[in-house]
């Protein structure tokens, strides 16, 4: 499943699931443009790890909710790498875990801005250059929670449902341009955000306490998500588009 010669832009690619995606794509042979917001040191560390795999990497600070900022970052990435073949819309934030009655409307706007408008901005910005490539791939990161929409997570679930609708529409619009569009739904993943979620919703201090009751004896790892995406954007996944794939251990 070689990705040699391809360039991937991963939003939120410096930490957590995004880092797992960046490393998996680099291991497959791709060069990586990492988009981060604030954690410059984490981004630098991920760049070094990608370069240790003998792949090219660059980091770009960006507020995904600012369209002008997004367009400038995409331009810088294209100037650096010459093209963009793969976009992974991964950047996201959690909601506060309140009921709809208790949710501040500004929180809803903030979550929607990051997930939905952020993904829209990057998608629209990369399409002109991606359409020039023989093949393009756009991956949207959703959540298994979007399927069931449990209580006390409305802003997050609303945002994830919206990006799934965006992905499905985009897959049909860009089919003629050779661009595959797919959604990956992670389950609980061992990241800083996942650990906070497990503490808030499962009552555990350490996410590893959930290992005995989890599928295959552990919760998900960022590499599990990255490996699934590396398959989708490889030649092995060339006939897959408009798919929603859960990576949750079942």
URQUIQUI-V847063 format. One record per helix or strand. SS is the DSSP state (A for helix, B for strand). FROM is the first residue (numbers start at 1). TO is the last residue. If there is no record, write none. Layout:
# URQUIQUI-V847063
((SS	FROM	TO) (SS	FROM	TO))
This chain:
# URQUIQUI-V847063
((B	7	11) (A	16	27) (B	31	36) (A	40	51) (B	57	61) (A	67	81) (B	86	89) (A	105	130) (B	136	143) (A	145	148) (A	154	173) (A	175	177) (B	179	186) (B	189	189) (A	192	202) (A	207	213) (A	215	217) (B	220	220) (A	222	232) (A	235	237) (B	244	247))
